[in-house]
């Protein structure tokens, strides 16, 4: 990775970490590069009536990992499809790990695993469409 790419990545990571939604949910990108990301989120304040982390919060941390993993190689992507499978309830800090598992001229596919400690609590699959370069 060139110095320029590193600075662009650091700028993107700062933008994603600093966005209002990430701040409200307490999400933080702890590692990221093109096609890969790790995002953590504290559980405090995210419980549903059953005193486990709300499914929407789990989806959100997975989606944040999907988004940053898909936007660090100078090819902007936006989600066109996302699905999640909840495997187990969680009550503690979550970590979402995103990896690009497929790529072609138009689309990229990402697999995201969400953990509480080392226990898998959800799997998420996201498909992103590559956006045209902005030459302006």
C-alpha positions, 0 to 999 in steps of 0.5 A: 500500500502506498503512502497515498493509499494509507492516507486515503484509508485513514481518512475513510476510516475516520469518516466512518468512525465519526459519522453520527450513526456510528457515534450514537451506537458506539461503533469503532473500526479497529482494523480495516483494509480493502475487502476486510474490516473489524468493527467493535460495539459496546452493548451498553444501551442496546438491550431489547425487552428480553435484556439481550442486544437488539437485533437491529444493533447487531445488524448495524455493527455488521453493516458498518463492517460491510461498508468500510470493507467495501470502500477502501480500494478506491472503488466506491460501493453501496449495498444492494442486498443484505441479510442476517442470520441470528444464531445466539443472543448476546449481552456483551461487546460485539465484534464484526469481521467482514471479508470480501468473498466474491468480486466481478465487474459490477458487484462484490460479495461480503461475508460478515461474522459477528462475535461476542468474545469468541462466540459467533452470534450472527452471520451477515451477507452483503452485496455491494454494487460498484459505483462509477468513478466521480471524475468531477 
